[in-house]
């Protein structure tokens, strides 16, 4: 009996004791990959964005645009890899945003931008008192978790102070990249100068401003060596309390020090109100979500903590660690009458969507198995039922190796090919079933003959389907990296399904 490529592959595994071990190993590494692969709602897209802040005090928006923004745009436009430039000119400063092509390396883009800016600083006006401030942005800067602190007993100022301390603790958690606060009132010290006292002590307001600036800094002034060790010498300190500010020496009069409290009134408290943030309950709020003695018509001062994760981190695990930390701090750092409401949790929603897709995937596998078993018998259905999980397990493991995350696109690729990956197994199982029914050859030889008969056409058919799906990888723009997991996952799943159909 002459057998082709498919027959030779099947002959190597059809009666081998290692075949069941390979199947079990494939399932195990697939389960491991599903546990280790981070879960997100959307695929990771690398679009480097760089914000450049340039202070230009004492100038109008028109002057800032003419002298700072336009020259800077010309410099940035010549940098290789920059796709778009956005700018905004305001009184005293300019903001220019450079957006690079999708997939550009963030670190290389940042280094290249900094190098070009430093080379062309001579194009900037002479009134710049400090170098540009450069900050990067990425898709990971979007918060995966937001917690809103609200209370019927505390105002926005006290809530902000509690939230600031809580934010410091959250930032210590592994894989947390940024923590931002929204709402409430920051602490602010206001110094109200007394003109009469200033004249009496012969103190100039600019002198006071200079003394405050010099006193509120820590500088490295030198170093010395001792016993093969180098010690850094620092001088200065930061102003941290009302007493520090009151006792700051701002001048000398009659050989006596003049303290800031002698010439000014110092107020330590909340800043001026610039915005209002409140938390309330809508008409659709469930009763179990409302704390006791709280009416749904009320609104309360609130502060929101936004938590962003690091690149490649699992949103579900980060959110779980943060919530665990918050629960541990209740009663210690967080007073009992401050409520914390989870207003956004991408980790939870991502897990729900991933689990829903996995449930639909399992349902599709069971449905296909029942249909095949109905027409080809329980043996044919069992072959299909075994081949699909093995195929998807290997595909999930490949996702893990490629650095993909489990999201709606990667899992949609598996659902998309569910009906296709069973084709190879169905074709081969049906032909084996037909050869067994003819009873012309022993079962082992009949199986090899059946595989050889349809194996090569099955290989060509699978490669044809892959050739029709794989070109989606070359889509450019934002949709390219967003949709690339689908053609890659579908193509790999079809290759694995062909391999599983031949050896299983």
Secondary structure by P-SEA (a helix, b strand, c coil): ccccaaaaaaaacccccaaaaaaaaaaaaaaaaaaacccccccbbbbbbbbbbbbbccccaaaaaaccaaaaaaaaaaccccccccccccccbbbbbbbccccccaaaaaaaaaaaaaaccccccccccccbbbbbbcccccccbbbbbbcccccaaaaaaaaaaaaaaaaacccccbbbbcccccbbbbbbbcaaaaaaacccaaaaaaaaaaaaccccccccccccbbbbbbbbbbbccaaaaaaccccccccccccccccbbbbbccccccbbbbbbcccccccccccccccccbbbbbbbbbbbbcccccaaaaaaaaaaaaaaaccccccccbbbbbcccaaaaaaaaaaaaaaaaaaaaaaaaaaaaacccaaaaaaaaaaaaaaaaaaaaaaaaacccccaaaaaaaaaaccccaaaaaaaaaaaaaaaaaccccaaaaaaaaaaacaaaaaaaaaaaaaaccccccccccccccaaaaaaaaaaaaaaaaaaaacc
